[in-house]
């Protein structure tokens, strides 16, 4: 028998709503006029809060979305003859409709990686073309933390990769669409795996962690700050009513709310992965380190489950991604596991 109702969506953390504190914050700044384009007191307050978060003076720019934030960050780093090294599964390579290539006019050197992480050996191999005029010159790398496969770089892994880059004159961009989940899982200050080890610019995500919209571009390398500001405007990523994004980020940072919600989402994914381990015929394909679970189901099971409670197919045959969010509850996890067991049983018996 089919479960009575579908589980809450595990398709993406983007399908979740907006946390109440963010709604309240937007409402509170919606009274009276404020100078636009970041000259308002709410945005100045956020800039100070970001300085405190990272333990240094940083340049905080705000953008409408993650693709725009990534483009601004990367363009500020590159000369016209340079390229960006990333993994084949990275968001800038797969999910941004070639926006980086279009707006940067730069080549993406996309490398195969089973866990979506750049490795020192593959990076060193690509750097062998430095100084050869016939080749696009690697000018930056883009690291996703946490990755598109829900995996995490340790601080030491990041240090090793970034040291290689700095030794060869490359700049470092971090795509932190799920930076909150990474910080919550690593259990260290966010500065420890960003600015303290040489990241030049961070795309700091908010939407996937419970904001309505908006991302931050946090520039640590002040040699790039002025360029980033002009590029932000030129690439249509300078919001006029910036206070509404600033207020959201301030609400998230207050009392570490951003980490609280990310920790909860991570915990729900762990519970889901633990439950899947006990279901015969289900294969986990990646470590569950943040709020993403990757698994393989038999083809007929996958289709039946997606009809019941939609989620996304992924890269390998019959591989799927299940995402939790701040809204996911233990009951949601239980219901999804029940649905998976129901589908697996139907597959084994040839019917439902």
KOLFINU-561594 format. One record per residue (C-alpha): x, y, z; residue number from 1. Coordinates in pm, 1 decimal, padded with zeros to 6 digits, m for minus. Layout:
residues N
@c1:X, c2:Y, c3:Z, pos:NUM
...
//
This chain:
residues 352
@c1:00000.0, c2:00000.0, c3:00000.0, pos:1
@c1:00126.0, c2:00346.2, c3:m00090.5, pos:2
@c1:00218.2, c2:00565.7, c3:00210.9, pos:3
@c1:m00070.7, c2:00799.1, c3:00292.3, pos:4
@c1:00106.6, c2:01121.1, c3:00191.0, pos:5
@c1:00434.7, c2:01208.0, c3:00022.0, pos:6
@c1:00729.8, c2:01307.7, c3:00234.9, pos:7
@c1:00824.8, c2:01673.0, c3:00250.6, pos:8
@c1:01043.3, c2:01745.4, c3:m00050.4, pos:9
@c1:01402.2, c2:01623.8, c3:m00037.1, pos:10
@c1:01468.5, c2:01767.8, c3:m00383.8, pos:11
@c1:01678.4, c2:02062.1, c3:m00264.6, pos:12
@c1:01737.0, c2:02293.8, c3:00027.2, pos:13
@c1:01615.1, c2:02559.1, c3:m00218.1, pos:14
@c1:01263.9, c2:02415.0, c3:m00190.0, pos:15
@c1:01239.9, c2:02512.4, c3:00176.2, pos:16
@c1:01079.4, c2:02833.7, c3:00286.8, pos:17
@c1:01227.2, c2:03128.7, c3:00472.4, pos:18
@c1:01312.8, c2:03120.6, c3:00841.0, pos:19
@c1:01083.0, c2:03334.6, c3:01059.1, pos:20
@c1:01367.4, c2:03552.5, c3:01186.6, pos:21
@c1:01448.4, c2:03654.2, c3:00829.5, pos:22
@c1:01086.3, c2:03745.3, c3:00756.3, pos:23
@c1:01085.4, c2:03956.6, c3:01072.3, pos:24
@c1:01412.0, c2:04125.0, c3:00976.3, pos:25
@c1:01281.4, c2:04219.6, c3:00631.4, pos:26
@c1:00969.0, c2:04365.3, c3:00789.5, pos:27
@c1:01168.5, c2:04566.4, c3:01043.0, pos:28
@c1:01375.6, c2:04745.1, c3:00777.1, pos:29
@c1:01069.9, c2:04812.7, c3:00562.9, pos:30
@c1:00981.0, c2:05134.6, c3:00741.8, pos:31
@c1:01080.6, c2:05468.2, c3:00597.1, pos:32
@c1:01335.6, c2:05557.8, c3:00330.6, pos:33
@c1:01696.7, c2:05445.0, c3:00309.6, pos:34
@c1:01971.1, c2:05544.3, c3:00069.8, pos:35
@c1:02017.3, c2:05276.8, c3:m00195.5, pos:36
@c1:02307.0, c2:05073.9, c3:m00331.9, pos:37
@c1:02453.7, c2:04986.4, c3:00006.5, pos:38
@c1:02473.4, c2:05332.5, c3:00159.4, pos:39
@c1:02207.5, c2:05249.2, c3:00419.3, pos:40
@c1:02279.9, c2:05187.3, c3:00790.4, pos:41
@c1:02162.7, c2:04823.9, c3:00772.3, pos:42
@c1:02425.6, c2:04736.7, c3:00514.2, pos:43
@c1:02694.4, c2:04920.2, c3:00709.3, pos:44
@c1:02593.3, c2:04718.7, c3:01016.5, pos:45
@c1:02631.0, c2:04396.7, c3:00818.4, pos:46
@c1:02975.4, c2:04501.3, c3:00696.0, pos:47
@c1:03088.5, c2:04536.4, c3:01055.9, pos:48
@c1:02933.2, c2:04202.5, c3:01145.1, pos:49
@c1:03121.7, c2:04035.1, c3:00860.8, pos:50
@c1:03445.4, c2:04194.1, c3:00982.8, pos:51
@c1:03378.7, c2:04043.4, c3:01324.6, pos:52
@c1:03289.2, c2:03703.6, c3:01178.9, pos:53
@c1:03618.0, c2:03677.8, c3:00989.9, pos:54
@c1:03830.4, c2:03855.9, c3:01247.6, pos:55
@c1:03963.7, c2:04114.9, c3:01001.2, pos:56
@c1:03850.5, c2:04395.6, c3:00775.6, pos:57
@c1:03687.6, c2:04247.7, c3:00466.2, pos:58
@c1:03496.8, c2:04399.7, c3:00176.1, pos:59
@c1:03140.4, c2:04269.6, c3:00177.6, pos:60
@c1:02937.9, c2:04307.1, c3:m00141.5, pos:61
@c1:02585.2, c2:04174.3, c3:m00183.7, pos:62
@c1:02439.3, c2:04008.6, c3:m00491.8, pos:63
@c1:02101.6, c2:03875.6, c3:m00597.0, pos:64
@c1:02210.0, c2:03512.8, c3:m00636.1, pos:65
@c1:02491.2, c2:03261.9, c3:m00636.3, pos:66
@c1:02569.6, c2:03264.2, c3:m01008.1, pos:67
@c1:02611.7, c2:03639.9, c3:m01004.6, pos:68
@c1:02827.3, c2:03625.7, c3:m00692.5, pos:69
@c1:03054.9, c2:03365.4, c3:m00852.4, pos:70
@c1:03091.9, c2:03567.7, c3:m01172.4, pos:71
@c1:03184.9, c2:03885.8, c3:m00984.6, pos:72
@c1:03438.7, c2:03700.3, c3:m00771.4, pos:73
@c1:03605.7, c2:03516.1, c3:m01056.9, pos:74
@c1:03614.5, c2:03811.1, c3:m01295.3, pos:75
@c1:03791.4, c2:04021.5, c3:m01032.6, pos:76
@c1:04068.8, c2:03760.1, c3:m01020.8, pos:77
@c1:04146.4, c2:03702.1, c3:m01387.8, pos:78
@c1:04344.8, c2:03856.1, c3:m01667.8, pos:79
@c1:04199.3, c2:03809.1, c3:m02020.1, pos:80
@c1:04436.2, c2:03522.0, c3:m02108.4, pos:81
@c1:04369.2, c2:03325.0, c3:m01790.9, pos:82
@c1:04149.4, c2:03027.9, c3:m01702.1, pos:83
@c1:03977.3, c2:02886.4, c3:m01393.7, pos:84
@c1:04048.3, c2:02536.8, c3:m01262.5, pos:85
@c1:03745.0, c2:02363.8, c3:m01111.6, pos:86
@c1:03596.3, c2:02016.2, c3:m01088.7, pos:87
@c1:03376.5, c2:01879.7, c3:m01363.9, pos:88
@c1:03080.0, c2:01862.0, c3:m01124.2, pos:89
@c1:03121.3, c2:02217.4, c3:m00992.5, pos:90
@c1:02825.5, c2:02451.9, c3:m01004.0, pos:91
@c1:03009.3, c2:02701.8, c3:m01223.8, pos:92
@c1:03069.2, c2:02424.8, c3:m01477.2, pos:93
@c1:02735.2, c2:02240.4, c3:m01470.2, pos:94
@c1:02455.7, c2:02457.4, c3:m01336.6, pos:95
@c1:02519.8, c2:02815.3, c3:m01444.0, pos:96
@c1:02423.8, c2:02792.5, c3:m01812.9, pos:97
@c1:02780.3, c2:02876.8, c3:m01922.0, pos:98
@c1:02750.1, c2:03215.6, c3:m01749.3, pos:99
@c1:03114.5, c2:03207.5, c3:m01635.5, pos:100
@c1:03240.3, c2:03146.8, c3:m01988.4, pos:101
@c1:03009.0, c2:03414.1, c3:m02131.0, pos:102
@c1:03080.2, c2:03689.7, c3:m01880.3, pos:103
@c1:03440.2, c2:03606.3, c3:m01796.2, pos:104
@c1:03540.3, c2:03522.8, c3:m02154.5, pos:105
@c1:03758.7, c2:03262.9, c3:m01984.1, pos:106
@c1:03809.4, c2:02890.5, c3:m02015.1, pos:107
@c1:03697.8, c2:02660.1, c3:m01733.8, pos:108
@c1:03946.1, c2:02376.8, c3:m01690.3, pos:109
@c1:03711.1, c2:02116.4, c3:m01545.7, pos:110
@c1:03872.3, c2:01812.4, c3:m01383.2, pos:111
@c1:03718.7, c2:01474.1, c3:m01309.5, pos:112
@c1:03682.6, c2:01397.6, c3:m00940.4, pos:113
@c1:03475.1, c2:01114.2, c3:m00794.4, pos:114
@c1:03408.1, c2:01305.3, c3:m00474.1, pos:115
@c1:03392.9, c2:01652.2, c3:m00638.0, pos:116
@c1:03712.5, c2:01765.3, c3:m00462.7, pos:117
@c1:04022.6, c2:01904.1, c3:m00628.1, pos:118
@c1:04335.2, c2:01703.7, c3:m00540.1, pos:119
@c1:04695.7, c2:01825.1, c3:m00521.7, pos:120
@c1:04818.0, c2:01586.0, c3:m00791.7, pos:121
@c1:04555.2, c2:01685.2, c3:m01047.6, pos:122
@c1:04619.0, c2:02052.4, c3:m00971.6, pos:123
@c1:04995.6, c2:02019.0, c3:m01015.7, pos:124
@c1:04944.1, c2:01847.1, c3:m01350.6, pos:125
@c1:04735.9, c2:02136.7, c3:m01481.8, pos:126
@c1:04993.8, c2:02390.3, c3:m01366.0, pos:127
@c1:05256.0, c2:02239.0, c3:m01595.8, pos:128
@c1:05127.5, c2:02466.8, c3:m01876.2, pos:129
@c1:05220.0, c2:02784.3, c3:m01687.9, pos:130
@c1:05446.6, c2:02998.4, c3:m01901.4, pos:131
@c1:05358.2, c2:02821.2, c3:m02228.8, pos:132
@c1:05200.8, c2:03081.9, c3:m02455.0, pos:133
@c1:04997.1, c2:02827.9, c3:m02652.4, pos:134
@c1:04785.6, c2:02735.0, c3:m02347.9, pos:135
@c1:04524.5, c2:02922.0, c3:m02150.0, pos:136
@c1:04705.4, c2:03012.1, c3:m01831.2, pos:137
@c1:04546.8, c2:02896.0, c3:m01505.7, pos:138
@c1:04488.0, c2:03214.1, c3:m01309.4, pos:139
@c1:04253.8, c2:03095.0, c3:m01036.3, pos:140
@c1:04090.9, c2:02790.8, c3:m00887.9, pos:141
@c1:03733.4, c2:02764.6, c3:m00768.0, pos:142
@c1:03675.4, c2:02537.8, c3:m00469.0, pos:143
@c1:03323.3, c2:02445.9, c3:m00360.3, pos:144
@c1:03284.4, c2:02402.0, c3:00016.6, pos:145
@c1:03081.0, c2:02191.8, c3:00078.2, pos:146
@c1:03097.0, c2:02031.1, c3:m00266.4, pos:147
@c1:02821.5, c2:01947.4, c3:m00511.3, pos:148
@c1:02849.3, c2:01589.7, c3:m00386.7, pos:149
@c1:02801.5, c2:01690.0, c3:m00024.1, pos:150
@c1:03164.4, c2:01617.2, c3:00056.5, pos:151
@c1:03392.6, c2:01838.3, c3:00263.3, pos:152
@c1:03748.1, c2:01955.8, c3:00234.0, pos:153
@c1:03928.2, c2:01936.0, c3:00566.3, pos:154
@c1:04124.2, c2:02242.8, c3:00670.5, pos:155
@c1:04450.0, c2:02059.1, c3:00597.0, pos:156
@c1:04330.5, c2:01955.7, c3:00250.1, pos:157
@c1:04246.7, c2:02315.5, c3:00171.9, pos:158
@c1:04580.8, c2:02437.5, c3:00303.3, pos:159
@c1:04770.0, c2:02198.4, c3:00078.5, pos:160
@c1:04575.3, c2:02299.4, c3:m00232.3, pos:161
@c1:04590.5, c2:02671.1, c3:m00159.1, pos:162
@c1:04964.2, c2:02657.5, c3:m00085.8, pos:163
@c1:05018.3, c2:02503.5, c3:m00429.8, pos:164
@c1:04813.1, c2:02781.4, c3:m00588.3, pos:165
@c1:04986.8, c2:03062.5, c3:m00406.8, pos:166
@c1:05324.5, c2:02917.4, c3:m00492.9, pos:167
@c1:05230.4, c2:02934.1, c3:m00861.1, pos:168
@c1:05064.9, c2:03277.0, c3:m00850.9, pos:169
@c1:04703.2, c2:03157.2, c3:m00872.5, pos:170
@c1:04417.8, c2:03319.6, c3:m00685.6, pos:171
@c1:04159.2, c2:03124.4, c3:m00491.6, pos:172
@c1:03781.2, c2:03151.9, c3:m00508.5, pos:173
@c1:03557.1, c2:02954.8, c3:m00276.4, pos:174
@c1:03199.1, c2:02886.1, c3:m00382.2, pos:175
@c1:03029.5, c2:02878.1, c3:m00044.4, pos:176
@c1:02667.3, c2:02830.9, c3:m00147.7, pos:177
@c1:02651.7, c2:02588.7, c3:00146.9, pos:178
@c1:02925.8, c2:02746.3, c3:00355.6, pos:179
@c1:02704.2, c2:02725.2, c3:00663.5, pos:180
@c1:02671.5, c2:02348.3, c3:00633.7, pos:181
@c1:03046.8, c2:02319.8, c3:00591.2, pos:182
@c1:03122.2, c2:02535.6, c3:00895.0, pos:183
@c1:02870.5, c2:02347.0, c3:01108.2, pos:184
@c1:03015.3, c2:02011.2, c3:01007.5, pos:185
@c1:03380.9, c2:02107.5, c3:01048.6, pos:186
@c1:03312.1, c2:02266.7, c3:01384.9, pos:187
@c1:03572.7, c2:02540.7, c3:01338.9, pos:188
@c1:03541.0, c2:02916.9, c3:01282.8, pos:189
@c1:03463.2, c2:02996.1, c3:00921.0, pos:190
@c1:03777.1, c2:03210.4, c3:00900.5, pos:191
@c1:03990.6, c2:02901.7, c3:00968.3, pos:192
@c1:03908.8, c2:02746.6, c3:00631.3, pos:193
@c1:03874.8, c2:03068.0, c3:00427.8, pos:194
@c1:04073.8, c2:03387.8, c3:00482.5, pos:195
@c1:04319.4, c2:03242.0, c3:00735.5, pos:196
@c1:04457.6, c2:03001.2, c3:00475.1, pos:197
@c1:04458.1, c2:03224.0, c3:00168.6, pos:198
@c1:04114.4, c2:03227.4, c3:00005.9, pos:199
@c1:04097.6, c2:03553.4, c3:m00190.8, pos:200
@c1:03721.2, c2:03584.3, c3:m00240.5, pos:201
@c1:03433.6, c2:03384.8, c3:m00092.2, pos:202
@c1:03083.4, c2:03355.0, c3:m00233.6, pos:203
@c1:02892.5, c2:03336.0, c3:00095.8, pos:204
@c1:02556.3, c2:03167.1, c3:00048.2, pos:205
@c1:02238.2, c2:03249.1, c3:00235.0, pos:206
@c1:01945.4, c2:03131.1, c3:00024.2, pos:207
@c1:01999.3, c2:02757.7, c3:00071.6, pos:208
@c1:02016.0, c2:02807.8, c3:00448.2, pos:209
@c1:01683.6, c2:02985.6, c3:00492.9, pos:210
@c1:01706.7, c2:03333.4, c3:00341.6, pos:211
@c1:01455.6, c2:03455.2, c3:00084.8, pos:212
@c1:01721.9, c2:03561.5, c3:m00165.1, pos:213
@c1:02068.0, c2:03712.3, c3:m00173.7, pos:214
@c1:02432.0, c2:03605.8, c3:m00146.3, pos:215
@c1:02741.4, c2:03785.5, c3:m00023.7, pos:216
@c1:03073.5, c2:03834.3, c3:m00202.5, pos:217
@c1:03335.8, c2:03855.4, c3:00071.3, pos:218
@c1:03665.3, c2:03992.5, c3:m00057.6, pos:219
@c1:03962.6, c2:03907.4, c3:00164.8, pos:220
@c1:04234.8, c2:04014.4, c3:m00078.6, pos:221
@c1:04199.9, c2:04390.6, c3:m00072.6, pos:222
@c1:04397.6, c2:04422.8, c3:m00396.6, pos:223
@c1:04084.6, c2:04282.6, c3:m00563.6, pos:224
@c1:03824.0, c2:04488.3, c3:m00377.5, pos:225
@c1:03805.4, c2:04788.1, c3:m00607.9, pos:226
@c1:03777.6, c2:04573.3, c3:m00920.8, pos:227
@c1:03506.1, c2:04361.9, c3:m00759.2, pos:228
@c1:03298.2, c2:04670.1, c3:m00679.7, pos:229
@c1:03299.1, c2:04791.1, c3:m01039.9, pos:230
@c1:03239.8, c2:04443.2, c3:m01176.4, pos:231
@c1:02946.2, c2:04400.5, c3:m00937.3, pos:232
@c1:02771.8, c2:04698.7, c3:m01095.0, pos:233
@c1:02872.5, c2:04614.0, c3:m01450.8, pos:234
@c1:02738.7, c2:04259.0, c3:m01417.7, pos:235
@c1:02399.0, c2:04373.0, c3:m01282.2, pos:236
@c1:02462.4, c2:04241.0, c3:m00930.6, pos:237
@c1:02434.5, c2:04568.0, c3:m00736.4, pos:238
@c1:02091.5, c2:04566.7, c3:m00566.2, pos:239
@c1:01944.3, c2:04913.1, c3:m00521.5, pos:240
@c1:01735.9, c2:04825.0, c3:m00214.6, pos:241
@c1:02027.2, c2:04645.8, c3:m00052.4, pos:242
@c1:01892.1, c2:04678.9, c3:00300.2, pos:243
@c1:01658.3, c2:04384.7, c3:00239.9, pos:244
@c1:01950.3, c2:04149.4, c3:00174.6, pos:245
@c1:02163.2, c2:04299.3, c3:00452.4, pos:246
@c1:01886.7, c2:04256.4, c3:00707.0, pos:247
@c1:01852.8, c2:03889.5, c3:00616.2, pos:248
@c1:02222.6, c2:03819.6, c3:00664.1, pos:249
@c1:02227.3, c2:04010.0, c3:00993.5, pos:250
@c1:01937.4, c2:03799.6, c3:01119.2, pos:251
@c1:02120.7, c2:03482.8, c3:01017.1, pos:252
@c1:02443.8, c2:03584.8, c3:01189.0, pos:253
@c1:02274.5, c2:03690.9, c3:01513.2, pos:254
@c1:02339.1, c2:03432.4, c3:01784.5, pos:255
@c1:02485.9, c2:03200.1, c3:01516.6, pos:256
@c1:02143.2, c2:03124.8, c3:01374.0, pos:257
@c1:02305.6, c2:03035.5, c3:01039.4, pos:258
@c1:02506.1, c2:02759.0, c3:01208.2, pos:259
@c1:02211.0, c2:02635.1, c3:01411.8, pos:260
@c1:01996.2, c2:02579.7, c3:01104.0, pos:261
@c1:02281.5, c2:02428.4, c3:00905.6, pos:262
@c1:02362.5, c2:02188.8, c3:01191.5, pos:263
@c1:02001.5, c2:02076.4, c3:01198.6, pos:264
@c1:01995.4, c2:02016.3, c3:00823.4, pos:265
@c1:02319.4, c2:01817.9, c3:00847.7, pos:266
@c1:02178.7, c2:01607.0, c3:01129.6, pos:267
@c1:01864.1, c2:01524.4, c3:00930.9, pos:268
@c1:02076.1, c2:01408.5, c3:00637.2, pos:269
@c1:02280.8, c2:01187.1, c3:00869.0, pos:270
@c1:01963.1, c2:01029.6, c3:01003.9, pos:271
@c1:01841.9, c2:00965.9, c3:00650.2, pos:272
@c1:02173.9, c2:00810.8, c3:00545.5, pos:273
@c1:02181.0, c2:00590.4, c3:00854.7, pos:274
@c1:01832.1, c2:00465.0, c3:00771.9, pos:275
@c1:01924.9, c2:00393.5, c3:00411.1, pos:276
@c1:02216.9, c2:00175.4, c3:00521.4, pos:277
@c1:01965.4, c2:m00069.9, c3:00667.2, pos:278
@c1:01760.1, c2:m00102.4, c3:00347.1, pos:279
@c1:01873.5, c2:m00386.9, c3:00126.4, pos:280
@c1:01930.0, c2:m00285.9, c3:m00235.4, pos:281
@c1:02014.5, c2:00077.8, c3:m00158.8, pos:282
@c1:02375.3, c2:00188.6, c3:m00210.7, pos:283
@c1:02516.5, c2:00509.8, c3:m00067.2, pos:284
@c1:02759.0, c2:00657.9, c3:m00321.5, pos:285
@c1:02917.8, c2:00938.3, c3:m00116.2, pos:286
@c1:02995.7, c2:01012.7, c3:00245.2, pos:287
@c1:02717.5, c2:01208.9, c3:00411.7, pos:288
@c1:02911.1, c2:01500.3, c3:00557.7, pos:289
@c1:02661.5, c2:01785.6, c3:00530.5, pos:290
@c1:02295.1, c2:01802.1, c3:00428.0, pos:291
@c1:02316.6, c2:01587.4, c3:00113.9, pos:292
@c1:02263.3, c2:01214.5, c3:00070.0, pos:293
@c1:02365.1, c2:01045.0, c3:m00254.5, pos:294
@c1:02239.6, c2:00694.8, c3:m00320.1, pos:295
@c1:02158.3, c2:00444.0, c3:m00590.8, pos:296
@c1:01816.4, c2:00276.8, c3:m00617.3, pos:297
@c1:01700.9, c2:00018.9, c3:m00870.4, pos:298
@c1:01558.4, c2:00202.3, c3:m01174.4, pos:299
@c1:01199.2, c2:00096.0, c3:m01112.9, pos:300
@c1:01224.6, c2:00202.3, c3:m00749.3, pos:301
@c1:01366.1, c2:00543.0, c3:m00838.0, pos:302
@c1:01081.7, c2:00624.7, c3:m01074.7, pos:303
@c1:00816.0, c2:00512.9, c3:m00828.5, pos:304
@c1:00970.9, c2:00718.2, c3:m00549.9, pos:305
@c1:01002.7, c2:01031.2, c3:m00762.6, pos:306
@c1:00634.9, c2:01008.9, c3:m00852.9, pos:307
@c1:00556.8, c2:00992.0, c3:m00481.4, pos:308
@c1:00798.2, c2:01259.2, c3:m00351.3, pos:309
@c1:01015.5, c2:01427.4, c3:m00613.2, pos:310
@c1:01395.9, c2:01447.8, c3:m00594.4, pos:311
@c1:01671.1, c2:01488.6, c3:m00850.8, pos:312
@c1:01861.6, c2:01233.8, c3:m01054.5, pos:313
@c1:02238.1, c2:01275.8, c3:m01039.3, pos:314
@c1:02543.1, c2:01182.5, c3:m01241.2, pos:315
@c1:02572.0, c2:00803.8, c3:m01224.8, pos:316
@c1:02306.5, c2:00565.3, c3:m01352.1, pos:317
@c1:02019.5, c2:00537.7, c3:m01101.6, pos:318
@c1:02198.2, c2:00775.1, c3:m00863.4, pos:319
@c1:01986.4, c2:01032.1, c3:m00681.4, pos:320
@c1:02040.4, c2:01325.2, c3:m00448.8, pos:321
@c1:01831.1, c2:01375.2, c3:m00136.5, pos:322
@c1:01871.7, c2:01713.0, c3:00035.9, pos:323
@c1:01760.7, c2:01817.3, c3:00382.9, pos:324
@c1:01711.8, c2:02173.0, c3:00505.7, pos:325
@c1:01635.4, c2:02374.3, c3:00817.6, pos:326
@c1:01269.8, c2:02274.6, c3:00770.4, pos:327
@c1:01330.8, c2:01898.9, c3:00758.3, pos:328
@c1:01205.7, c2:01712.3, c3:01063.9, pos:329
@c1:01275.9, c2:01368.4, c3:01205.0, pos:330
@c1:00921.4, c2:01279.1, c3:01101.7, pos:331
@c1:01003.0, c2:01381.1, c3:00743.0, pos:332
@c1:01303.2, c2:01150.6, c3:00746.8, pos:333
@c1:01095.8, c2:00866.7, c3:00888.7, pos:334
@c1:00828.4, c2:00914.5, c3:00622.1, pos:335
@c1:01084.3, c2:00918.7, c3:00341.6, pos:336
@c1:01244.1, c2:00600.0, c3:00469.1, pos:337
@c1:00900.6, c2:00437.7, c3:00486.6, pos:338
@c1:00837.8, c2:00540.7, c3:00126.8, pos:339
@c1:01170.2, c2:00395.2, c3:00015.4, pos:340
@c1:01096.9, c2:00066.0, c3:00192.6, pos:341
@c1:00753.7, c2:00059.3, c3:00028.8, pos:342
@c1:00907.5, c2:00114.6, c3:m00313.6, pos:343
@c1:01175.5, c2:m00146.6, c3:m00259.4, pos:344
@c1:00913.9, c2:m00397.6, c3:m00148.1, pos:345
@c1:00706.9, c2:m00324.0, c3:m00458.0, pos:346
@c1:01013.7, c2:m00382.3, c3:m00673.3, pos:347
@c1:01087.7, c2:m00715.9, c3:m00509.7, pos:348
@c1:00732.5, c2:m00844.3, c3:m00550.1, pos:349
@c1:00670.4, c2:m00699.9, c3:m00896.0, pos:350
@c1:00388.4, c2:m00475.9, c3:m00777.6, pos:351
@c1:00259.3, c2:m00260.1, c3:m00494.2, pos:352
//
